[in-house]
Amino acid sequence: MDPVTIFERIKDVQHNNKSITVLHDFFIDRIIKINNLDEFFVDLKEKTKFGGGSIRGIPTTQLEGGNAVNIAYFLGKLGFNVNLFTITDDTSHMVLKNFFQNLPNVKLHLSYGKPGYTTSLEIHNDIDSNDSNIMISDVGDNLDFGPERLISSDNKEILNNSAAVILVNWASNLKGTELLKYVFKNSSKALHFVDPADIQTRSKEFCTLLKDHNSLIDILSVNENECNSLLYELNLQNLILNKKYGEENIKLAIKELAYNLRVFIDLHTRYGSACSDGNEVFFAETLKNIIVKNLTGAGDSWDAADIIGHIIALHPQQRLFFSNAFASLYISSDDRKLISLEKFFEYYCKLYNEEKKK
């Protein structure tokens, strides 16, 4: 499908005033960029010999984050009406409001609680281009976000009228299963999308949730880490994505997962994205020659575009390319605040025309 038709579909959805509901996590992210991991460890070891001290000259930034906040932000920047349910305390309340102040299409529904705090180590490896993002987190009161925070009649009406309900970071929420059942049962007309985040320590519990309540879930979105956790839990270790995995490994792994869990799965990895219902499988290679400037939030940017692709009913192959394109725009951007629907349209047209020439 040509870019003009795709973006006309987006405009049509936006004009019907249906909102997307996103919940539940809010984190303050401190991002530390490390260009040479070996040198960094040497510096750390040297400092321990002298009882501590400062390692200077390492680029550091602080951002508003969390899967739900990031996805709501990206959807808002692309022009969608969003209802974001999350938590703030007295200190972080104005931080979040200021972050969304130029996005009146994103409505904040805030309940009291301590946000999470994450130190994200963005490791850029010039030798093998195997960039990675390691997050050290205090989840705060994100672990206690249950249905009791949403029981008002107004909130039920928001859920009931949503085009999609997006539940993310289940892994950090000890009430995540209760929350999932509540919001999905109260939004029967909506697309139900789940991205659980890193489930390694709760993989058995999450597999049980999927098997018991897969009828409530339309889309399960995972990265390679979460995919491997599920494969391990289902005794499919022979399909685990190792350091040298490629297209065929990805397609086989996701197809088996979707078949065993009886749920539609979207998978995004550094090498490509794929989706499967357990029978058919589709794959789109990650875009090449992208200068990576941001890693934290990359998966959230992919999810936001994937959600849009599902809402406007793109063919799976087109949706994967569309999502890869938006994630590439984000990770190569100097500032996420500069992203807009118009800028994405221009970027997507360029990629689409380059793809047609191949």
C-alpha positions in Angstrom: 0.0 0.0 0.0 1.4 3.4 -0.9 2.2 5.9 1.8 -0.6 8.4 0.9 -3.2 5.7 1.3 -1.8 4.6 4.7 -1.7 8.1 6.1 -5.2 8.8 4.8 -6.3 5.9 6.8 -4.6 7.3 9.9 -6.4 10.6 9.4 -9.7 8.8 9.0 -9.2 7.1 12.4 -8.2 10.3 14.0 -11.3 12.1 12.7 -13.6 9.6 14.4 -12.4 10.9 17.8 -11.9 7.4 19.2 -9.2 7.4 21.8 -6.4 4.9 22.7 -6.1 4.0 26.4 -2.6 3.3 27.7 -1.5 2.1 31.1 0.2 2.0 33.6 3.9 2.8 34.3 5.8 6.0 34.8 9.6 6.1 35.3 12.2 8.8 35.5 15.0 7.6 33.2 18.6 8.5 33.7 20.5 7.5 30.5 24.2 6.9 30.6 25.9 6.4 27.2 28.9 4.1 27.2 30.9 3.9 23.9 33.5 1.4 25.1 32.4 -1.1 27.6 35.8 -2.7 28.2 37.3 0.7 29.0 34.4 1.5 31.3 35.0 -1.7 33.3 38.7 -0.9 33.5 37.9 2.6 34.9 35.4 1.1 37.4 38.0 -1.4 38.6 40.6 1.2 39.0 38.3 3.4 41.1 37.5 0.5 43.5 41.3 0.2 44.2 41.3 3.7 45.5 38.0 3.4 47.4 35.9 5.2 44.8 36.0 8.5 42.9 34.6 10.1 39.7 34.6 8.7 36.2 34.2 11.9 34.1 33.3 12.6 30.5 30.4 10.2 30.2 27.3 11.7 28.4 24.3 11.5 30.7 20.7 12.7 30.2 17.5 12.5 32.2 14.1 11.8 30.6 10.5 11.1 31.4 9.9 7.5 30.6 8.2 4.2 31.3 6.7 2.0 28.6 3.2 3.5 29.0 4.4 7.1 29.1 6.6 6.6 26.1 3.9 4.9 24.0 1.3 7.5 25.0 3.8 10.2 24.0 4.6 8.7 20.6 0.9 8.1 19.8 0.2 11.7 20.9 3.0 13.1 18.6 1.4 11.2 15.7 -1.9 12.9 16.3 -4.0 10.3 18.2 -6.3 11.0 21.1 -4.8 9.2 24.1 -5.9 8.5 27.7 -2.9 7.7 29.8 -3.5 6.1 33.3 -0.4 6.2 35.5 1.0 7.3 38.8 2.8 10.4 40.2 3.8 11.7 43.5 4.2 15.3 44.7 7.6 15.7 43.1 6.9 14.1 39.8 3.4 15.4 39.2 4.5 18.6 37.4 7.3 16.8 35.6 4.8 14.6 33.8 2.3 17.4 33.2 5.1 19.6 31.7 6.2 16.7 29.5 2.7 16.5 27.9 1.9 20.2 28.0 2.1 20.6 24.2 0.0 17.5 23.5 -3.6 18.4 24.5 -4.7 15.3 22.7 -3.2 13.2 25.5 -5.3 13.3 28.7 -3.6 12.3 31.9 -5.4 10.3 34.6 -3.1 10.3 37.6 -3.3 8.4 40.8 -0.9 8.9 43.7 2.2 6.8 44.0 5.9 6.9 43.7 7.1 6.6 40.0 9.9 4.3 39.1 13.5 5.3 38.6 15.7 3.7 36.0 19.4 4.1 35.3 19.8 3.0 31.7 23.2 2.0 30.4 23.2 2.5 26.6 26.2 0.5 25.4 27.3 1.4 21.8 29.8 -1.1 20.5 31.8 0.3 17.5 33.5 -3.1 16.9 30.5 -5.3 16.1 27.6 -2.8 16.1 26.0 -5.0 18.8 24.4 -2.1 20.7 22.5 -2.9 23.9 20.5 -1.3 26.6 20.7 -2.5 30.2 18.2 -0.9 32.6 18.7 -0.9 36.4 15.3 0.0 38.0 13.5 0.8 41.2 9.9 0.2 40.1 8.4 2.3 42.8 4.6 2.0 43.1 4.2 0.8 39.6 4.2 -2.6 41.2 0.9 -1.8 42.9 -1.3 -0.6 40.1 -4.5 -2.6 40.3 -8.1 -2.3 39.2 -9.0 -0.2 42.3 -7.3 2.8 40.6 -9.8 2.6 37.7 -13.2 1.8 39.3 -15.0 5.1 38.7 -17.8 5.2 36.1 -15.9 7.8 34.1 -12.9 5.5 33.8 -15.2 2.6 32.8 -16.7 4.8 30.1 -13.2 5.6 28.8 -12.4 1.9 28.5 -15.7 1.1 26.9 -15.2 3.8 24.2 -11.6 3.1 23.4 -10.4 2.0 20.0 -7.5 0.2 21.7 -6.4 -0.6 25.2 -2.7 -0.9 25.7 -1.4 -2.6 28.8 2.4 -2.5 29.2 5.1 -3.5 31.8 3.0 -6.3 33.3 6.3 -7.6 34.7 6.8 -4.7 37.1 3.2 -4.8 38.4 2.3 -7.4 41.0 -1.3 -6.7 40.2 -0.7 -6.9 36.5 -2.9 -9.9 35.9 -5.8 -8.4 37.8 -5.4 -5.2 35.9 -5.3 -6.9 32.6 -8.5 -8.9 33.2 -10.3 -5.8 34.5 -9.4 -3.4 31.6 -9.9 -5.9 28.9 -13.3 -7.2 30.2 -14.5 -3.6 30.4 -13.4 -2.7 26.8 -15.0 -5.4 24.7 -15.0 -3.3 21.5 -11.3 -2.3 21.7 -8.1 -3.9 20.4 -6.3 -5.5 23.3 -2.5 -5.1 23.2 0.0 -6.4 25.7 3.7 -5.8 26.0 4.8 -7.4 29.3 8.4 -6.0 29.4 11.2 -8.2 30.9 9.4 -11.3 32.3 12.5 -13.4 33.0 11.8 -13.7 36.8 8.0 -14.1 36.2 7.9 -16.2 33.0 6.0 -19.1 34.4 3.3 -16.8 35.8 3.0 -15.0 32.5 2.8 -18.2 30.6 -0.1 -19.3 32.9 -1.8 -15.9 32.3 -1.5 -16.3 28.5 -2.9 -19.8 28.5 -5.8 -19.0 30.9 -6.8 -15.6 29.4 -5.6 -15.7 25.8 -9.1 -15.0 24.6 -8.9 -11.5 26.1 -5.6 -10.7 24.3 -5.6 -9.7 20.6 -1.9 -8.9 20.3 1.1 -9.9 22.4 4.2 -7.8 21.6 7.7 -9.0 22.8 11.3 -8.4 22.1 14.0 -11.1 21.7 14.6 -11.2 25.5 11.0 -11.8 26.3 10.7 -14.2 23.4 13.5 -16.3 24.8 12.0 -16.3 28.3 8.8 -17.7 26.9 10.6 -20.3 24.7 12.5 -21.5 27.8 9.4 -21.7 29.9 7.7 -23.8 27.2 10.7 -26.2 26.9 11.5 -24.9 23.4 15.1 -24.1 24.3 16.2 -25.3 20.9 14.5 -22.3 19.3 16.1 -19.7 21.6 17.5 -16.7 19.7 21.3 -16.7 20.3 23.8 -14.1 19.3 23.9 -15.3 15.6 20.2 -15.6 15.0 18.6 -14.5 11.7 15.4 -14.4 9.8 14.7 -18.2 9.8 15.4 -18.5 13.5 13.0 -15.6 14.2 10.2 -16.9 12.1 10.4 -20.4 13.5 10.6 -19.2 17.1 7.6 -16.9 16.9 5.5 -19.3 14.9 6.0 -22.0 17.6 5.3 -19.6 20.4 2.1 -18.3 18.8 1.0 -21.9 18.2 1.7 -23.1 21.7 0.2 -20.1 23.5 -2.7 -19.6 21.1 -2.2 -15.9 20.9 -1.2 -13.6 18.0 2.4 -12.4 18.6 4.4 -9.4 17.3 8.1 -9.7 17.8 10.7 -6.9 17.4 14.4 -7.6 17.4 17.6 -5.8 16.4 17.7 -7.9 13.2 14.1 -7.7 12.2 10.4 -7.9 13.2 7.9 -10.7 12.7 4.4 -11.7 13.5 2.5 -14.9 13.6 -0.8 -16.5 14.6 0.7 -19.9 14.9 0.1 -20.8 11.2 1.2 -18.0 9.0 4.4 -16.0 9.7 5.6 -12.7 8.3 9.0 -11.0 8.6 10.5 -7.6 7.8 14.2 -6.9 8.1 15.5 -4.1 10.3 16.4 -1.0 8.2 20.1 -0.7 7.5 22.6 2.1 7.8 20.7 3.9 10.6 22.9 6.1 12.9 21.7 5.2 16.4 21.4 8.1 18.7 18.8 6.7 21.1 18.2 3.2 22.4 16.0 3.8 25.5 12.4 3.8 24.3 13.1 2.1 20.9 10.8 -0.8 21.7 8.1 1.6 22.8 8.3 3.6 19.5 8.0 0.3 17.6 4.9 -0.7 19.7 3.3 2.7 19.1 3.6 2.3 15.3 2.5 -1.4 15.5 -0.6 -0.4 17.4 -1.5 2.2 14.7 -0.8 -0.5 12.0 -3.3 -2.8 13.7 -5.9 -0.1 14.1 -5.8 0.9 10.5 -5.7 -2.7 9.4 -2.5 -2.8 7.5 -1.4 -6.1 5.9 1.0 -7.8 8.4 4.0 -7.3 6.0 3.2 -3.6 5.6 2.6 -3.2 9.3 6.0 -4.6 10.2 7.8 -2.3 7.7 5.7 0.6 9.0 6.7 -0.1 12.6 10.4 -0.7 11.7 10.3 2.7 9.9 9.0 4.6 12.9 11.4 2.9 15.3 14.3 3.9 12.9 13.1 7.5 12.8 13.1 7.6 16.6 16.4 6.0 17.3 18.1 8.3 14.7 16.5 11.5 16.0 18.4 14.0 18.0 15.2 14.9 20.0 12.0 12.9 20.3 10.1 16.2 20.6 10.8 16.9 16.9 8.9 13.8 15.8 5.5 14.5 14.2 3.0 12.8 11.8 4.2 15.1 9.0 7.9 14.3 9.6 7.1 10.5 9.8 5.2 10.7 6.5 8.2 12.4 4.8 10.6 9.8 6.3 8.3 6.9 5.4 7.9 8.0 1.8 11.6 8.1 1.4 12.0 4.6 2.8 9.1 3.3 0.7 10.5 4.6 -2.5 13.9 3.2 -1.7 12.3 -0.2 -1.0 10.5 -0.1 -4.4 13.7 0.3 -6.2 15.2 -2.9 -4.8 
